Amino acid sequence: MKIIHVKLARSIWLFDIMDLNPKGRDLLGDLVTWIKDAYNFAVAPDPDNPVPNTAPVVTPVPQTAPPQAPGGLLFQKGSFRVREEIYVAISALTVYNDGIVVDTTSSTDDADQFADDLLKSAASEFGLSYDAETVRRRLYLSELIVRSDLMLASLNPSLAAFTERLPNRLPEGSRQRFEVASIGFWSEPNDAGLHRVIRIERQLGKPFSEHRFYSEAPLQTRVHFEVLEDLERSVLGSSDQAEQANPAALS
């Protein structure tokens, strides 16, 4: 398993934005300008009309869906120094009434570091109230493009046999090879009826021979990759065991 690139590393920090400004000072316009300048955002809200929207959307967006513009106070194409002489791109920062959403193509660890730096620096610059208890919850979304030798049909020989029959169902002249291309794991729904979903599937538009997979998970980037490595070991291990028991089963 190898990461080809990080498609999205999103960190969501939930808190009441008013907790930062308990005295109700009128400084939102100045804060918008400061964020834009401090982190070199190419796109920022109008400081003369900074009106946040409601709660952040935390539902993962599948790779088949069209891109959607986020609401809230949206900053785009910024930069943040995570270590000496090491800068990462901040794809987007969105400020809501009940939290912030940070998108990078680096890692959720870097997104967390940026969020912490943003809040601490803003508190120092504007005399705001921020401490370790301000943030009540952190959520994550990780989307990775990886290379792997996973053959999902090896989970069950019946799946491999089924995919071999599928081309016969296509019209003459358009028969193409099929593979088991996706696997997903769902949690029980929460009180809002939402599931936590982890899935891995062949990357759209890429030949099977390139062994490229897209995966999304409500996890930190490093934990997400650990889960994928665990899955790879499990699938490849079961495939090896099946071949040893019945070499013809997967041929």
N, C-alpha and C positions, 0 to 999 in steps of 0.2 A: 504494500500500500504506500502510495506517495501522493502528497498534495501537489497538484499542478498549479492551482491558484485558489485564493480565497475569494469567492464571489460576493459574500456579504458577511460581515461580523457586526452584529447589532447588539448594543447594550442599552437596556431600558432601566432608568432609575426612577422609581415612583415616590413622589413626595408632594406635599402641598406647597406650591410655589410661593404662597403668601407667607409661609413659615420663614422664608429668607428675608422678608421685609415686614417684620411685625409692627413697625411704626407707620407703615403705609406711605413711605416717601415717594415722591413723584420722580422716578429716575429710570423708567423703562427705556425711554428714548436714548438716554446716555449709555445705558447698559448695552443696548443693541449696537451702538457705534463702537463701544469698547470691545465687545466680542468680535465684531468684524475685523477690527484693527489688530487685536491681540493674537488672533489665530489666522490672520491673512485669508479670510473668506472672500472668495470672488463674488459670491451672491449673498445678499443679506436683506432682511426686511427694511421697509421704510421706517427710519427712526421717528418720523413725525406721525406715523399711524401704526404703531406696533400693537395689534390686537390678537392675542393668542386664541386658538380654538379650544375644543374640549379634549377629552382623554386620548392618549395615544392608541393607535391601532396596533395590537400585538399579534394578530393572527398572521402566521407565516404566509407569504405569497408564493405559490408554486411557480416553477420556471415556465410553465405554459401560459401564465396569465400576463396580460399587458402591463407595462409599468404604470404605477399610479403615483401621482404627486401627493406627498404628505401634506397635512394641514399644519396648523400651529405657526409659530414663528420659525421659519425655515432659513437656515444658513447652509450654503453649499460650497464645496471645493475649498476647504481650508487645509491647514497644515499644523502639525503638532510635533514637538521634539520629545521623543520617548526616552532617548539616551543621548549621550554626548555625540554630536554630529549625526545622529540618526533621527530622521523626520519621517512621519507617516502622513498619508493623506486622510483628512477627515471628509468623507464623501458628503455627509450631511449631519447637521445638528438641528433637531427640532425641539423647540421649547413649548410645553403645554402648561395648562393650569395645574396639572397634577403630575408633572414630571418632565424628564428630558429623554430623548432618543438620540443615540449616537451611532452613526453608520460609518464603518471603515471597510477597507479591503485588506486589512492587516490581521488583526485578531481582536477578540473581545477583551483580552487583557489590556491591549493598547487603548481600546475604547473606554474601558473603566478608568485607566490612568488619565485619559483626557477629561472625562467627566469629573473626576476628583480634582484635577488641576483647575478646571473651569470654575467649579463652585468655590474652592478655596481662594483662588485668585480674585474672583468677583467679590467675595466676602471681604477680603482685605482692601480691595480698591474702593468699594462703596460702603464699607461699614455694615455689611449684611450679617445675618445670623445664620451660621452653618456649623454643624458639628457631626460627630459620628452617628448620632441618633436621628438626624434630619431625614435620611433616606429610609423609608420603611420596607422597601422591597426592590430586588434587582431581578430582571428577566433578561433572557438572551435568545437570540436567533442566529444560527450559524449556517451558512451555505458554502459548501466546498465542492470543488472539482478535483477529483482524485483519479489516479491510475491504479488499476488493480486487475489481477487475474481471476477475479470472481466469475464463476459460472453458476448463476442462481438456479438453473435447472438441476444442478447436482444435488440440491436439497431433497429432491424426490425424483427417481428415475421415470415416474409416470409423467412428470412435467416435460421431460426431454422428449418422450414419445409423443406427447400431445402436440408439441411445437412442430414436430416433423410432419404431422398430419395437416397442419394449418395451410401450407401452400396449396394443397389440393382443393381448398375451398375458394381460392381466388380465381378470377376469370383467366382464361387461357391467355398466355402472353405476358401476364403480369405477376407470375409466381415469384415470390421472394422468400428468402430465408427468414425464419422467426427465431427469437430467443426469449426466454423469460427475462424481462428487462427491468422489473421493479419489485421491490419488497418494502413493506411498511409495518411499523409497529405503533399501535395506538394505546394510549392510556384510557382508563375509565373517564367518562366525561365529568367535568367539575360541575359546580352548582349552576353555572351559566350554560351548561350543555356543550362546552368546548373540550376537545381532546388535545393532549400533548402528543405530537406526531413526530416520529423519526422515520425517515425513508431514504432509500438509496435506489437509484435507477440509472440506466444507460443515459448518457448525456444526449440530448436532442440534436439531431443532425450530424452526429459523428459516427463513422463506421465502427462496427463491432471490433474490428482488428486493432483499433487504437486503444481499446481497453479503458475508455474514459467513462467516469460515472459522476453524476450529480447527486449530492446528498444535502438534506436539510434536517436540522434538529434544534429544539429549544434548549440548546446547551452552549456553554462556553466553547470557543474554537478548539482548544486543546483537548477538552473532554469529548467533544464531538469526534475528533480524529481517533482518540483512544477507543471509542465505541466502534468505529468503523474497522479498526485493526482487529478488535475482538471478533467482530462479525466475519472478517476475512479468514481469521484463523479457524473459526468454527466451521465455515462453509468449506474451505479447502481441506480441513481435516476430515470432515464427513465424506467429502468426495474421494479422498485417498482411501479411507476405510471401505467405502462402497466398491471401489475398483479392486481392492485386494480381495474382498469377499466374492465379487462377481465381476470380473474384468469386462464382460460383454454388456453389462447393464447400462453403461453410460456411453457406449460406442455408437 
